[in-house]
Amino acid sequence: MKNIYITLSFVLALTSLKAQNKDTKIADKLFERYEYVDATKEYLKLTDNGKADNYVFKQLGDCYYNVFNSIEAEKWYAQAITKQQDAETYFRYAQMLKANTKYNDAAEQMKKFASLAPNDKRTQNLNEEGNYLNKLLGKAKLFDLQSLEFNSKYSDFGAYLKDNVIYFASARNTSRKSYQWNDQPFLDIYKTDYKDGKVNSLSVPADDLNTAYHEGPVTISSDGNTLYFSRESFFDKKFVKTQDKKLKLGKMNIFKATKENDKWTNVVPVSFNSKEYNTSSPSLSSDGKTLYFISDMPGTLGKTDVWKVAVNEDGTFGTPENLGENVNTEGNELSAFIADNNTLYFASNGKKGLGGLDVFAFDTTKNSEAVNLGKPVNSEKDDFGFTFNQSQNIAFLSSNRDGGKGDDDIYLALPVCNVDLIATVHDKKTGLVLSNAKITIVDENKNVVANLTSNDMGIANSQLECNKAYFLNVDRDGYVSDVFSMDKAKGGELALNADLSPTEAIVTETEVILNDINFEFNKSNITQQGASELDKLVAVMNQYPEMVIFAKSHTDSRGDDKYNMSLSDRRAKSTVQYVISKGIAAERISGQGFGESEPKVNCGNDCTEEQYAQNRRSEFMIIKK
């Protein structure tokens, strides 16, 4: 995230300088000017000379936070909080701990943040759903990620595909002067080709857009003739001076360009820019009537928010509107992008996430909360700059996660085909829906992919990958557990009815009577049909916790006596082991095979098939009730 705050916003909750003194004067001035690399060096000198205190530790934490060195930021924040700090420090410390996958420690710091900022929406999110992390980690995968060859060792982000050209921002131009924020070159807009599903590994600068200032990212109208992009306000001679008049502070503003002879020209600022606040990260709707952007203008809920403004037919603009609390928080919302289906993608560190910045999706046609995209789009690091070209069905993501070439890298995000499974559990006999049924979804490789519980309508939903077969193990008290198969599907919704049979075992004074328990020929393993019947026995034994059962297994008269005795004994033992595996104590059930020694119909070797079947049986005698 080292460059995201440069190009998307200069907003920073500046540290209170009440603790500065003559020793920190040089470092503090560098910090105020956003020159974090040099400020860090000066603060570290104070620590080396034994002149550091909690104020210096906090400043170091903030320096490293703003260049997203999570290891060093965590180290210095840990020393700073040995004395009471402001609420935002605890929030930042928690973000760095999450970035280092120390989620439990991060939760502790968020509790301290919450105690100091009880009315902050970030606190409310924490209180509403403390177990959000497990839910995020359990979300179905929506995209597969691929690294891209055109990334450099410098910051690359904000990829945007228009027709067959990818535009992105990069700090790779080493001929440009370095920016003191993170000691990298100023940003330029670059472009590369995307053809036949492949991204060109080479890129070139967009010379008709780049200047001596920061530029990028961009958005282009549907007809390809109008481009909006971020650029420093110095270009428009908009800036404010520091109190000592020695430094000019610019903002990131939005500019508009038009195409003439395949060149971008006529660059002009939009009317709602200001030297007092940032406007950046523009994204134009497909109909060209709404421009979404990031700003810290008056009315912002947090540090930076997502805003929108109407684009009139004559090219003028309406009054900017804040997108409200379903999108924005007291934290940072960044890198807005509006897709053709009216889904707004943006990054936030103020909502429930996996790391620093997470990517969220918001349906602009509904009044509902934004949804976290989950892994692998989001990680414990900063993930942002998500854009989705629906006509070509590909997306791009920017992230500073490990494994990239540089500070921020661009990834290709390919949508995963998903099936929306709607499973409904019924009583097979009455047709009534069954709530509180436990559903375990297993894939072809016997991996558990989801654990669900049916709601009051008997329904459980899950998002599964296309073109894969699954099995649903469904279990509910008072019913026979069953397994339902789900065939491969190509996407969309799939309804599946899971009908469970109620436990119907007959309990007499002497035995529990079940339907025949069938075994495969010459085998003793429990079949699915046999398991369904034995589940009834398990249900009865759970209903009568003192009951003790003796299982007797019989064969018909065909075959060798000795062999039949051995086979029936193996079947009895398999039966006993199955019941024990379902949670019944071993001392409550035992079994023995009796071969053909106790026929139910004494017909010798001259039996009908029906009589043979009657003799080939299992009996469950009640020893104690």
C-alpha positions in Angstrom: 0.0 0.0 0.0 3.0 2.3 -0.1 1.6 4.4 -3.0 -2.1 4.1 -2.6 -2.3 7.1 -0.2 -0.3 9.1 -2.7 -2.5 8.6 -5.7 -5.8 8.2 -4.1 -5.6 10.6 -1.2 -3.3 12.8 0.8 -5.6 12.4 3.7 -3.9 11.5 6.9 -5.0 11.7 10.5 -2.0 13.7 11.6 -0.4 12.8 14.9 -0.9 15.4 17.6 2.3 17.3 17.9 1.9 18.2 21.5 4.7 15.9 22.5 7.2 17.2 20.0 10.3 19.0 21.3 13.6 20.4 20.1 14.9 16.9 19.6 12.0 15.8 17.4 11.8 19.1 15.4 13.6 17.9 12.3 11.8 14.6 12.2 8.4 16.1 12.9 8.8 18.6 10.0 9.6 15.8 7.6 6.6 13.9 8.9 4.3 16.9 8.4 5.5 17.1 4.8 4.7 13.3 4.3 8.4 12.6 3.8 8.1 9.3 5.8 11.3 7.7 4.6 13.5 10.6 5.8 11.3 11.2 8.9 11.9 7.5 9.9 15.7 8.0 9.7 15.5 11.0 12.0 13.3 9.3 14.6 15.5 6.3 14.5 18.5 8.5 15.3 16.7 9.6 18.5 16.1 5.9 19.5 19.8 5.2 18.9 20.8 8.1 21.1 18.5 7.2 23.9 16.2 10.3 23.3 13.1 8.4 22.2 9.9 8.2 24.2 6.4 6.9 23.5 5.7 9.9 21.2 8.7 8.9 19.0 7.6 5.2 19.0 4.2 6.3 17.9 5.6 8.5 15.1 7.8 5.6 13.9 4.7 3.3 13.9 2.8 5.9 11.8 5.7 6.3 9.4 6.0 2.6 8.8 2.2 2.3 8.7 2.0 4.9 5.9 4.6 3.0 3.8 3.0 -0.3 4.8 6.0 -1.9 6.4 3.8 -4.0 8.8 6.6 -5.7 10.6 8.3 -2.5 11.7 5.0 -0.7 12.3 3.9 -3.5 14.7 7.2 -3.3 16.5 7.0 0.4 17.2 3.3 0.5 17.9 3.8 -2.2 20.5 6.3 0.1 22.3 4.1 3.2 21.9 1.0 1.7 23.6 2.9 1.0 26.8 1.3 4.4 27.6 -2.2 5.5 26.7 -2.6 6.5 23.0 -5.4 7.9 20.9 -8.1 5.6 19.5 -6.7 5.7 15.9 -3.3 4.4 17.0 -4.9 1.2 18.4 -6.9 0.8 15.2 -3.7 1.1 13.1 -1.9 -1.2 15.4 -4.7 -3.8 14.9 -4.4 -3.4 11.1 -0.7 -4.1 11.2 -1.2 -7.1 13.4 -3.8 -8.5 11.0 -1.4 -7.9 8.1 1.0 -10.1 10.0 -1.7 -12.7 10.5 -1.8 -12.1 14.3 -5.6 -12.1 14.4 -6.1 -12.7 18.1 -3.7 -9.9 19.0 -5.4 -7.7 16.5 -8.8 -8.4 18.2 -7.4 -7.3 21.5 -6.2 -4.0 20.1 -9.6 -3.5 18.4 -11.2 -3.9 21.8 -9.1 -1.0 23.1 -10.0 1.0 20.0 -13.7 0.3 20.7 -13.5 1.4 24.3 -12.1 4.7 23.2 -14.4 5.2 20.2 -17.7 3.5 21.1 -19.7 5.4 18.5 -17.4 4.7 15.6 -19.0 2.4 13.0 -15.8 0.3 13.0 -16.6 -0.4 16.6 -20.2 -1.3 15.8 -19.1 -3.7 13.1 -16.8 -5.4 15.6 -19.6 -5.7 18.2 -22.2 -7.0 15.8 -20.3 -10.0 14.6 -17.3 -11.1 16.6 -16.8 -14.3 14.6 -16.7 -12.6 11.2 -13.2 -14.0 10.4 -14.3 -17.6 10.2 -17.2 -16.6 8.0 -14.9 -14.7 5.6 -12.5 -17.6 5.5 -15.4 -20.0 4.7 -16.7 -18.0 1.8 -16.8 -19.7 -1.6 -14.0 -18.6 -3.9 -15.2 -16.1 -6.5 -12.0 -15.5 -8.5 -8.7 -17.2 -9.3 -5.6 -15.0 -9.3 -2.7 -14.9 -11.7 0.4 -12.7 -11.4 1.3 -10.6 -14.4 4.6 -10.3 -16.1 4.4 -6.5 -16.7 4.7 -5.7 -13.0 7.9 -4.0 -12.0 9.9 -3.8 -8.7 8.1 -0.5 -8.1 4.5 0.1 -7.3 2.1 -0.9 -10.0 -1.7 -0.7 -9.5 -5.1 0.5 -10.7 -5.4 -1.6 -13.9 -8.3 -0.8 -16.1 -9.2 -2.6 -19.3 -10.8 -0.7 -22.2 -11.3 -2.6 -25.4 -8.0 -4.3 -25.8 -5.8 -1.9 -23.8 -4.9 -2.1 -20.1 -4.2 1.2 -18.5 -2.4 1.3 -15.1 -0.4 3.5 -12.8 3.3 2.8 -12.1 6.3 4.3 -10.3 8.7 2.5 -12.6 10.0 5.6 -14.5 13.3 6.0 -12.7 14.2 9.0 -14.8 11.6 10.9 -12.8 12.4 12.4 -9.4 11.6 10.4 -6.3 8.7 11.1 -4.1 9.7 11.6 -0.4 6.7 9.7 0.9 8.2 6.4 0.0 11.4 7.2 -1.9 10.0 5.9 -5.2 9.6 7.8 -8.5 6.5 9.8 -9.3 3.6 7.9 -10.8 2.9 7.8 -14.5 0.1 6.1 -16.5 1.2 3.1 -18.5 -0.6 0.8 -21.0 -0.3 -2.6 -22.4 -2.2 -4.9 -24.8 -4.8 -7.6 -23.9 -5.6 -9.8 -26.9 -7.0 -13.3 -27.2 -7.1 -13.7 -23.5 -3.5 -12.9 -23.0 -1.8 -9.9 -21.3 1.3 -8.5 -23.1 4.3 -8.7 -20.8 5.6 -5.4 -22.2 4.1 -2.0 -21.4 4.7 1.6 -22.6 4.0 5.0 -21.0 0.9 7.0 -22.0 3.0 10.0 -23.1 0.0 12.1 -24.0 -1.2 11.9 -20.3 2.0 12.0 -18.2 3.6 15.1 -16.8 6.0 15.9 -14.0 3.2 15.2 -11.5 1.5 12.1 -10.3 -1.0 10.6 -12.7 -3.4 7.6 -12.5 -5.6 5.7 -12.4 -8.0 6.3 -15.4 -11.6 5.6 -16.5 -12.9 5.9 -20.1 -16.4 6.5 -21.5 -18.1 3.7 -23.4 -17.5 5.4 -26.8 -13.8 5.6 -26.0 -13.6 9.4 -26.5 -13.6 10.8 -23.0 -11.1 9.9 -20.2 -11.1 10.9 -16.6 -7.9 10.4 -14.5 -6.2 11.5 -11.2 -3.5 14.1 -11.3 -1.9 16.4 -8.7 -3.6 19.8 -8.3 -0.3 21.5 -8.9 -1.1 21.1 -12.6 -4.1 23.4 -12.1 -2.1 25.7 -9.8 -4.2 24.6 -6.8 -2.3 24.2 -3.5 -2.1 25.5 0.0 1.0 26.7 1.8 2.3 25.6 5.2 2.2 28.1 8.0 5.9 28.9 7.5 5.1 29.5 3.8 8.1 27.3 2.9 6.1 24.3 1.5 3.2 24.0 -1.0 0.8 21.2 -0.4 -1.2 19.9 -3.3 -4.1 17.5 -3.5 -5.1 14.7 -5.9 -7.8 16.0 -8.3 -9.7 14.6 -11.2 -9.0 15.8 -14.8 -10.8 15.2 -18.0 -9.3 14.6 -21.5 -10.8 14.0 -24.9 -9.5 12.0 -27.8 -8.4 13.6 -31.0 -6.5 11.7 -33.7 -5.9 8.8 -31.3 -4.3 11.2 -28.8 -5.6 12.4 -25.4 -5.8 16.1 -25.4 -7.8 19.1 -24.0 -7.0 18.2 -20.4 -9.2 20.2 -18.0 -10.0 19.9 -14.3 -13.6 18.9 -13.3 -15.6 21.7 -11.6 -15.9 20.1 -8.2 -12.1 20.0 -7.6 -10.6 22.0 -4.7 -7.3 22.9 -3.3 -8.8 22.1 0.1 -9.6 18.5 -0.5 -8.9 15.5 -2.7 -10.9 14.1 -5.6 -9.4 11.0 -7.2 -9.9 7.4 -8.5 -12.7 8.3 -11.0 -14.9 5.6 -12.4 -17.6 6.3 -15.1 -20.8 4.3 -15.4 -21.4 2.6 -18.7 -24.1 5.1 -19.6 -21.8 7.9 -18.9 -24.3 9.6 -16.6 -22.6 9.0 -13.2 -19.0 9.5 -12.1 -17.9 7.7 -9.0 -14.8 8.9 -7.2 -12.9 9.0 -3.8 -12.8 12.2 -1.8 -12.3 13.7 1.7 -14.5 16.7 0.9 -16.9 18.2 3.5 -19.5 15.6 4.3 -17.1 12.7 4.3 -17.9 10.1 7.1 -14.4 9.1 7.7 -11.0 9.9 6.2 -11.9 9.1 2.6 -15.3 8.1 1.2 -16.8 7.0 -2.0 -18.8 9.7 -3.7 -20.8 10.1 -6.9 -21.8 13.0 -9.2 -24.2 13.3 -12.1 -22.6 14.0 -15.5 -25.0 16.2 -17.4 -25.5 16.0 -21.2 -23.7 19.3 -21.7 -20.7 18.0 -19.8 -21.3 19.9 -16.6 -21.6 18.2 -13.3 -24.3 18.0 -10.6 -23.7 18.2 -6.8 -21.5 15.4 -5.4 -23.3 12.9 -3.2 -21.8 10.7 -0.5 -22.8 7.0 -0.9 -23.6 6.7 2.8 -23.1 4.2 5.6 -23.7 1.0 3.5 -20.4 1.8 1.8 -18.5 4.4 3.8 -17.0 4.2 7.3 -14.9 6.3 9.6 -11.9 4.6 8.0 -10.6 4.8 4.5 -12.7 3.8 1.4 -10.6 3.8 -1.7 -10.3 2.8 -5.4 -14.0 2.9 -6.5 -15.0 1.1 -9.7 -18.5 0.8 -11.1 -19.1 -2.3 -13.3 -21.6 -2.6 -16.1 -24.1 -4.5 -13.9 -24.2 -1.5 -11.4 -22.0 -3.3 -8.9 -19.6 -0.9 -7.2 -16.3 -2.4 -6.2 -14.2 -0.5 -3.6 -11.5 -1.0 -1.0 -12.0 -0.3 2.8 -10.1 -0.7 6.0 -13.1 0.3 8.1 -15.3 -2.8 7.4 -14.9 -6.4 8.6 -11.9 -7.7 6.6 -9.0 -10.1 6.5 -6.2 -7.5 6.6 -5.5 -3.8 5.9 -7.6 -2.9 2.9 -10.2 -5.5 1.6 -12.2 -5.3 -1.6 -16.0 -5.1 -1.2 -18.9 -5.2 -3.7 -22.0 -3.0 -3.4 -25.1 -3.3 -5.4 -26.1 0.3 -6.2 -29.6 -0.8 -7.0 -30.3 -2.1 -3.5 -30.2 -0.6 0.0 -28.0 -3.3 1.5 -24.6 -3.6 3.0 -21.5 -4.1 0.9 -20.1 -7.6 0.7 -16.5 -8.7 1.3 -15.2 -10.7 -1.7 -13.3 -13.1 0.5 -10.2 -15.0 -0.4 -8.2 -15.1 -2.6 -9.2 -11.6 -3.7 -8.6 -10.4 -0.2 -5.6 -11.3 2.0 -4.0 -10.2 5.3 -2.3 -7.4 3.3 -3.7 -4.4 1.4 -6.0 -5.4 -1.5 -7.5 -2.6 -3.7 -7.8 -1.3 -7.2 -10.4 -4.0 -8.2 -11.8 -3.5 -11.7 -14.1 -5.9 -13.6 -14.6 -5.9 -17.3 -17.8 -7.9 -17.7 -17.9 -8.0 -21.5 -14.5 -9.9 -21.5 -15.2 -11.6 -18.1 -11.9 -10.7 -16.5 -11.0 -8.5 -13.5 -7.8 -7.0 -12.1 -6.7 -6.6 -8.5 -3.9 -4.5 -6.9 -2.2 -5.9 -3.8 1.0 -5.7 -1.8 0.7 -9.3 -0.7 3.8 -11.5 -0.6 4.9 -13.1 -3.8 4.6 -10.0 -6.0 7.5 -8.3 -7.7 7.2 -4.9 -6.0 5.5 -2.9 -3.4 2.1 -3.0 -5.1 1.4 -5.5 -7.9 -1.4 -6.1 -10.4 -3.0 -9.5 -10.6 -5.4 -10.9 -13.2 -8.6 -12.1 -11.5 -10.5 -14.8 -13.4 -14.1 -15.4 -12.2 -14.8 -18.8 -10.8 -18.0 -20.4 -12.1 -20.3 -21.0 -9.1 -23.5 -22.8 -8.5 -26.0 -21.4 -6.0 -27.2 -24.5 -4.2 -30.6 -24.3 -2.5 -31.1 -27.4 -0.4 -34.5 -27.9 1.2 -35.0 -30.6 3.9 -38.4 -32.3 4.2 -40.0 -35.0 6.3 -40.3 -37.8 3.7 -43.6 -39.1 5.2 -45.5 -35.8 5.8 -43.8 -33.4 3.4 -43.2 -30.9 6.2 -40.0 -28.8 6.1 -37.4 -29.6 8.7 -35.4 -26.9 10.4 -32.1 -27.5 12.3 -31.0 -30.3 10.0 -27.2 -30.6 9.8 -25.9 -30.6 6.2 -22.3 -31.5 5.4 -21.3 -30.9 1.8 -18.4 -33.1 0.5 -16.7 -32.9 -2.8 -15.5 -35.8 -5.1 -12.3 -36.0 -3.2 -14.1 -36.4 0.2 -13.1 -32.9 1.3 -15.7 -31.1 3.4 -16.4 -27.8 1.7 -19.3 -26.6 3.8 -21.2 -27.2 7.0 -24.8 -25.8 7.0 -27.9 -25.9 9.1 -31.4 -25.6 7.6 -33.4 -22.6 8.6 -37.1 -22.3 9.7 -38.1 -22.9 6.0 -36.0 -26.0 5.9 -33.6 -24.2 3.5 -29.8 -24.1 3.5 -27.8 -22.2 0.8 -24.2 -22.6 -0.4 -22.2 -21.4 -3.3 -20.2 -24.2 -4.9 -17.9 -24.5 -7.9 -19.3 -25.4 -11.3 -18.7 -28.7 -13.0 -18.0 -30.5 -9.8 -20.1 -33.3 -8.2 -20.9 -33.0 -4.5 -22.6 -35.2 -1.8 -24.8 -33.8 0.9 -24.8 -35.7 4.2 -28.0 -34.7 6.0 -28.7 -35.5 9.6 -31.5 -34.5 12.0 -32.6 -35.8 15.4 -35.6 -38.2 15.0 -34.8 -38.9 11.4 -32.6 -41.4 9.5 -29.5 -39.8 8.2 -29.1 -39.9 4.4 -26.8 -38.9 1.6 -27.9 -37.0 -1.4 -25.8 -36.5 -4.6 -25.5 -33.3 -6.5 -24.6 -33.7 -10.2 -22.2 -31.4 -12.0 -23.8 -28.1 -12.9 -22.6 -25.3 -15.2 -23.8 -22.4 -13.0 -26.9 -20.6 -11.9 -29.2 -21.9 -9.2 -29.7 -25.5 -8.4 -32.6 -26.7 -6.1 -32.1 -30.0 -4.3 -34.7 -31.7 -2.1 -33.4 -33.7 0.8 -36.2 -35.9 2.2 -35.5 -37.6 5.4 -37.4 -40.6 6.7 -38.5 -40.5 10.4 -37.1 -43.1 12.7 -39.7 -45.9 12.5 -38.0 -48.7 14.5 -40.4 -51.0 16.4 -39.5 -51.4 20.0 -40.9 -54.5 21.7 -40.2 -55.9 25.2 -37.5 -58.1 23.8 -36.1 -56.5 20.6 -35.8 -53.6 18.3 -37.2 -54.5 15.0 -35.8 -52.9 11.8 -36.2 -53.5 8.1 -33.8 -56.0 6.6 -30.2 -55.0 6.7 -28.7 -56.1 3.5 -25.1 -56.9 2.9 -23.4 -57.3 -0.5 -22.8 -60.9 -1.5 -20.0 -62.5 0.4 -19.1 -59.2 2.1 -19.5 -57.8 5.6 -19.1 -54.0 5.1 -22.1 -51.8 5.9 -24.0 -50.6 2.8 -25.8 -47.3 2.5 -29.2 -49.1 3.0 -27.8 -50.9 6.0 -26.5 -47.6 7.5 -30.0 -46.0 7.1 -31.5 -48.9 9.1 -28.8 -48.9 11.7 -29.3 -45.1 12.2 -32.8 -46.0 13.4 -31.3 -48.3 16.0 -28.9 -45.4 17.1 -31.9 -43.1 17.4 -33.8 -45.6 19.6 -30.7 -46.1 21.8 -30.4 -42.3 22.1 -34.0 -42.2 23.1 -33.5 -44.9 25.7 -30.1 -44.1 27.2 -30.0 -47.2 29.5 -30.8 -49.6 26.7 -28.3 -52.4 26.0 -28.4 -54.4 22.7 -27.2 -57.8 21.6 -27.0 -57.9 17.8 -27.5 -61.4 16.2 -26.5 -61.9 12.6 -27.9 -64.9 10.6 -27.3 -66.4 7.2 -29.5 -68.7 5.1 -28.7 -72.4 4.7 -26.8 -72.1 1.4 -23.1 -72.5 1.7 -20.7 -74.2 4.1 -21.8 -74.2 7.7 -18.4 -73.1 9.0 -18.1 -70.4 6.4 -21.6 -69.1 7.1 -20.8 -68.9 10.8 -17.6 -66.9 10.1 -19.4 -64.5 7.6 -22.3 -63.8 10.0 -19.9 -63.1 12.8 -18.0 -60.6 10.7 -21.3 -59.0 9.8 -22.3 -58.8 13.4 -19.1 -57.1 14.3 -19.4 -54.6 11.5 -22.9 -53.8 12.7 -21.6 -53.2 16.3 -18.7 -51.0 15.1 -21.1 -48.9 13.0 -23.4 -48.2 16.0 -20.4 -47.4 18.2 -19.1 -45.0 15.5 -22.3 -43.0 15.8 -21.6 -42.2 19.4 -23.1 -45.2 21.3 -20.9 -46.4 24.1 -19.2 -49.7 23.4 -20.5 -51.3 26.5 -24.1 -50.8 25.3 -23.9 -53.1 22.3 -22.3 -56.4 21.4 -22.8 -58.9 18.6 -22.3 -62.4 17.4 -22.9 -64.4 14.3 -25.1 -67.5 14.3 -24.7 -68.6 10.8 -27.6 -70.8 9.7 -28.0 -72.4 13.2 -31.2 -70.5 14.1 -33.4 -70.3 11.0 -36.6 -68.3 11.2 -38.2 -70.7 8.7 -37.0 -74.3 9.1 -37.0 -75.2 5.4 -33.6 -76.8 5.2 -32.1 -76.7 1.7 -35.5 -76.7 0.0 -36.5 -73.0 0.7 -38.1 -70.5 -1.6 -36.2 -67.3 -2.3 -38.6 -65.5 0.1 -37.8 -68.0 2.9 -34.1 -67.7 2.3 -34.5 -64.0 2.7 -36.4 -64.4 5.9 -33.6 -66.5 7.4 -30.9 -64.1 6.2 -31.5 -61.5 8.9 -30.2 -59.4 11.8 -31.9 -59.3 15.1 -31.4 -56.7 17.9 -32.2 -58.2 21.2 -32.8 -55.9 24.2 -30.7 -57.1 27.1 -31.6 -54.1 29.2 -34.2 -51.4 28.7 
